[in-house]
């Protein structure tokens, strides 16, 4: 595709294959690096939200001491995890390496995507696309960090401190924790791409700012459902997931309004008043 816009269909397919192969290689390289450092990653990153010295807990306890005079979050010293199946640790290592490789290589994957589509764009479109492409990986990474630092710690905290009897001795399953970790962190990363979806739907005339404002209440209900899906069963972590998503929806309305006016101006039929 880099040779020109008049490339044949199979030429485009061949060009796309090259970009996909390079993206897959980037994921594999990142996954291998993570795999070779799996012990450090598991101890300091993967199980980080299970310790009292985790950044989120320290910040919350700092303000809690200022306001209440005592710490509000205190996890047990130990977080006992069991591997109940023979290859469970190997499977978890593979899952963490692959998904970690995807996250680490995501900016490069987006860049390869932009390299594929940019030759077909006009200079003005190419300039605008740089902003969109950068927004994709920035939003994804922001969502991942939001899930890791804002939602996962409170989900872990609730799961650890919730007890129905003192007789029960906690022993957590490795696969269960891995599922919660990936579900929350990657789920938030994907959901944070919502403004990009809004941009494209507005650009092709499917969405309008009036529609998004009219159905704001319906969207909030849907956001609560999505937050309940990507988080464990506790209300606190669900609310912690829903709040940034509601804010993201409001930002998406602003983006939709800006994009709609831009599209209508380009078409020469912008309404006199657009509320």
C-alpha positions in Angstrom: 0.0 0.0 0.0 2.9 2.3 0.4 3.5 2.3 -3.3 0.4 4.2 -4.1 -3.4 4.4 -3.9 -4.0 2.4 -7.1 -2.6 -0.9 -5.7 -4.7 -4.0 -6.6 -6.9 -5.7 -4.0 -4.4 -8.6 -3.6 -1.6 -6.0 -3.3 -3.5 -4.4 -0.3 -3.9 -7.9 1.2 -0.2 -8.6 0.8 0.6 -5.2 2.4 -1.8 -5.8 5.3 -0.2 -9.3 5.8 3.2 -7.7 6.3 1.8 -5.3 8.9 0.0 -8.1 10.7 3.2 -10.2 10.7 5.3 -7.4 12.2 2.6 -6.8 14.8 2.5 -10.5 15.8 6.3 -10.5 16.0 6.2 -7.5 18.3 3.7 -9.3 20.5 5.9 -12.4 20.6 9.0 -10.5 21.4 7.3 -8.6 24.2 5.7 -11.9 25.5 9.1 -13.6 25.5 10.7 -10.7 27.5 7.8 -11.0 30.0 8.2 -14.8 30.1 11.9 -14.5 30.9 11.1 -12.0 33.7 7.9 -13.8 34.9 9.1 -14.2 38.5 9.7 -10.5 39.0 6.5 -9.6 37.1 4.3 -12.0 39.1 5.8 -10.8 42.5 5.8 -7.1 41.9 3.1 -6.4 39.3 0.7 -9.3 39.1 0.3 -9.8 42.9 1.0 -6.1 43.6 -2.6 -5.3 44.4 -2.7 -8.0 47.1 -0.1 -6.2 49.3 -0.5 -3.3 51.8 2.4 -1.3 50.2 0.5 -1.1 46.8 0.5 2.5 45.6 -3.3 2.8 45.6 -3.6 1.5 49.2 -0.9 3.8 50.4 -2.6 6.9 48.8 -6.0 5.9 50.3 -4.5 5.3 53.7 -2.6 8.5 53.6 -5.8 10.6 53.1 -7.6 8.3 55.5 -5.2 9.1 58.3 -5.6 12.8 57.5 -9.4 12.7 57.7 -10.2 9.8 60.0 -7.0 9.5 61.9 -6.5 5.8 61.0 -5.9 3.6 58.0 -9.1 2.5 56.2 -7.5 -0.4 54.2 -5.4 -3.1 55.8 -4.9 -6.4 54.0 -3.7 -9.6 55.7 0.1 -10.0 55.5 -0.2 -13.2 53.5 -2.2 -13.8 50.3 -2.3 -17.6 50.1 -2.6 -18.8 46.5 -2.9 -22.4 45.4 -2.2 -24.1 42.1 -4.7 -27.0 42.1 -3.7 -28.4 38.6 -0.5 -29.8 37.3 0.0 -27.3 34.5 -1.8 -24.4 36.1 1.3 -22.3 36.8 2.5 -22.9 33.2 -0.9 -21.9 31.8 -0.9 -18.7 33.9 2.6 -17.9 32.8 1.5 -18.2 29.1 -1.6 -16.1 29.7 0.2 -13.4 31.5 3.0 -13.4 28.9 0.7 -13.2 25.9 -1.7 -10.6 27.3 1.2 -8.7 28.7 2.8 -8.8 25.3 -0.3 -7.5 23.7 -0.5 -4.6 26.1 3.2 -3.8 25.8 3.1 -4.0 22.0 -0.2 -2.2 21.6 1.3 1.3 20.6 3.4 -0.4 18.0 0.4 -2.4 16.7 -1.6 0.9 16.3 1.4 2.5 14.6 1.5 -0.4 12.1 -2.2 0.1 11.5 -1.6 3.8 10.8 1.2 2.9 8.4 -1.3 0.7 6.5 -4.1 3.2 6.1 -2.1 6.5 5.9 -1.0 6.2 2.2 -4.7 6.1 1.2 -5.5 9.4 3.0 -5.4 12.9 1.8 -2.8 15.2 3.5 -5.5 16.8 5.6 -7.0 13.4 6.5 -3.5 12.0 7.3 -2.8 14.9 9.7 -6.1 14.3 11.5 -5.5 10.6 11.6 -2.3 11.0 13.6 -4.4 12.5 16.4 -6.9 9.6 16.2 -4.2 6.9 16.1 -2.4 8.4 19.1 -5.7 8.6 20.9 -6.3 4.9 20.4 -3.2 3.7 22.3 -3.3 6.5 24.8 -6.9 5.7 25.7 -6.2 1.9 25.8 -3.2 2.4 28.1 -5.2 4.8 30.3 -7.9 2.2 30.6 -5.4 -0.5 31.6 -3.8 1.7 34.2 -7.3 2.7 35.5 -8.2 -1.0 35.8 -4.9 -1.9 37.5 -4.7 1.0 40.0 -8.3 2.1 40.5 -10.5 -1.0 40.2 -8.5 -4.1 40.8 -7.1 -3.1 44.3 -10.6 -2.5 45.7 -11.9 -5.7 44.1 -9.1 -7.6 45.8 -9.6 -5.7 49.1 -13.3 -6.6 49.2 -12.6 -10.3 48.3 -10.0 -10.6 51.0 -11.8 -8.9 53.9 -15.3 -10.3 53.2 -16.0 -13.2 55.6 -19.0 -15.2 56.4 -17.3 -17.2 59.2 -14.0 -17.1 61.1 -13.8 -20.9 60.7 -13.2 -20.6 57.0 -9.5 -20.4 56.1 -8.8 -18.4 52.9 -6.9 -20.2 50.1 -7.2 -18.5 46.7 -7.1 -20.2 43.4 -4.4 -19.0 41.0 -6.6 -19.3 37.9 -9.4 -17.4 39.6 -7.2 -14.5 40.5 -5.7 -14.5 36.9 -9.2 -14.3 35.4 -10.1 -11.4 37.6 -6.9 -9.6 36.9 -7.1 -9.9 33.1 -10.9 -9.3 33.0 -10.6 -6.0 34.9 -7.3 -4.7 33.4 -7.9 -5.6 29.8 -11.7 -5.0 30.0 -11.1 -1.4 31.1 -8.5 -1.0 28.3 -11.0 -2.0 25.7 -13.8 0.0 27.1 -11.7 3.2 27.2 -11.6 3.0 23.4 -15.3 4.1 23.4 -14.5 7.7 22.3 -12.7 6.4 19.2 -15.8 4.4 18.3 -18.0 7.4 18.9 -15.7 9.4 16.6 -16.1 7.0 13.7 -19.8 6.5 14.2 -20.3 10.3 14.1 -18.0 10.7 11.1 -20.2 8.3 9.0 -23.4 9.9 10.2 -24.8 7.2 12.5 -24.5 9.1 15.8 -25.4 12.7 16.6 -24.8 14.7 19.9 -28.6 15.1 20.3 -29.0 11.3 20.3 -26.3 10.8 22.9 -27.7 13.5 25.1 -31.2 12.2 24.7 -30.3 8.7 25.7 -27.8 9.6 28.5 -29.8 7.9 31.2 -30.1 4.7 29.1 -26.3 4.9 28.5 -25.7 5.2 32.3 -27.7 2.0 32.9 -25.7 0.2 30.2 -22.5 1.5 31.8 -23.5 0.0 35.1 -24.2 -3.3 33.4 -20.8 -3.3 31.7 -19.1 -2.3 35.0 -20.8 -5.3 36.7 -19.6 -7.6 33.9 -15.9 -6.6 34.0 -15.6 -6.4 37.8 -16.3 -9.0 40.5 -19.6 -9.1 42.4 -18.9 -6.3 44.9 -20.6 -2.9 44.6 -17.5 -0.9 45.4 -15.4 -2.1 42.5 -18.4 -1.8 40.2 -18.9 1.8 41.2 -15.1 2.5 40.8 -15.4 1.1 37.3 -18.6 3.0 36.5 -17.4 6.4 37.5 -14.6 6.8 34.9 -16.9 5.3 32.3 -19.6 7.9 32.9 -17.0 10.6 32.7 -15.8 8.9 29.5 -19.3 9.1 28.1 -19.6 12.8 28.8 -16.2 13.3 27.1 -17.6 11.3 24.1 -20.6 13.6 23.9 -18.2 16.6 23.5 -16.2 14.7 20.9 -19.4 13.7 19.1 -20.6 17.3 19.0 -17.2 18.6 17.7 -17.0 15.9 15.1 -20.7 16.3 14.0 -20.2 20.1 13.5 -17.0 19.4 11.5 -18.7 16.9 9.3 -21.7 19.1 8.7 -19.4 22.1 7.9 -17.6 20.0 5.4 -20.9 18.9 3.8 -22.2 22.5 3.9 -25.4 21.8 5.7 -24.8 22.5 9.3 -28.1 23.4 11.1 -28.4 26.8 12.6 -28.7 25.5 16.1 -27.2 22.2 17.3 -28.0 21.4 20.9 
